[in-house]
Amino acid sequence: MNNNSNKYSKWIHHIHFWKYPSILLTGVAIANIGDWIFLIALNLTMLDMSGSPLAIAGLYILKPFATLCTNSWAGSVVDRLNKRRLMITFDLIRAVLIFTLPFLHHISLIYAVVLIIYMASSIFRPTSMVYTTKLIPTEHRKRFNSIQSLIHSGAFLIGPAIAGLLFLITSPQMAIFVTAIAFGISSVMTWILPDLEKETVTIDHPVNQESITKIAKSKRSWQMVKQDWGLVIGFSRQAWNVMLIYFLFQILMVLAAGLDSMEVAFVKEVLAGTDSQYSYLVSVAGIGLGVGALVNMVIVKRLTVTILLAVGAIGFGAGYVIYSLSHSFTGAAIGFFVLAFFMAFMNTGFMTFYQNHVPVDMMGRISSIYSLVAAVMQMLSVFILGLTAQLWSISWSVIIGSCVMLGITFVLALAVRLYMPVTKQEQASS
């Protein structure tokens, strides 16, 4: 009887714990699917209005530009204001602005509204990260992040499928309205979640709590932002091993973004592929991400954060090299599947590492400021790879970029092995 009672109590506790994480994950799923519908519908709307691929390229420049506009000060706001209210506010802002887009008939106005939407997204991301870290205890973060990775991969497949169905039934404009509704629903899901501002989270790296408290009480001004930059730099020096791993991962993502910008040209000019074949490759990547996320979710309890991040990163880089060295469509498809499969493990490992080793009271500031640096690096990466392709060849540009990326993954894996701090929970389980 006692064993049955204990099992029953554990199940009740398990169900009770996952109540709010499940609501959060549902909101994440709805918002992610909405993001994909919005991306595709917006591209088609812009192409219909302008008839110019350059106009669509302009939309992709807006994202890093939005990061440059917000991330120098956004972290200061995020770390001081109520995270749950901020998440609700920015979901509603995005919902309202997206709803207005079909009524705009000038490209310049659409660009302006989309820029504000991306700025809201740039602030929402670190806010969501801080709230998630407070909501999910350390021992459950690997599992939560693996499920979240599966949701992202599912949205990658489901979002475009729903968008295609909506285009058959109605129009891209109606799909944009659906996206607005999705963000509205996401805000309602966030409203159901508890307010965690008064809760504290234990961190693995000591920081000067007196400095954080002093700055938190300072006036909201540019002086405050300046102090915050100093605090982030101070933490980066103190926890140099954590920030080394963080920065290496950001460089990896920057190179991936640069190589992704060359994908269409590589497939069409180097592999002599068609638009439909390129779409098929994207679908293969989606399948790889889904399979990787599913396997990851099943075995994540048996893997350490070190293995998830190190092995995932090397597999991710190897996938890009396979793709870059391919002379056939089949080889490129294998590369896409491999990189997407291991990306699921890498992302879960990095998210768990970040949540476990970065102070929650500074998470917004650290994420925003380093994202600002990453945005500048991303634009430089796209420019350098594009220039190399123009002056030399697309094939060699992608090969060199992929090999550099693989080299960085080995450096990241070595840094993770040598310098990643071990949490108390990991010590207990070892």
Salt bridges, closest charged atoms under 4 A:
ASP79 OD2 - ARG365 NE 2.63
ASP91 OD1 - ARG94 NH2 2.75
GLU197 OE1 - LYS83 NZ 3.36
ASP228 OD2 - ARG80 NH1 2.86
ASP228 OD1 - ARG365 NH1 2.96
ASP275 OD1 - LYS268 NZ 2.83
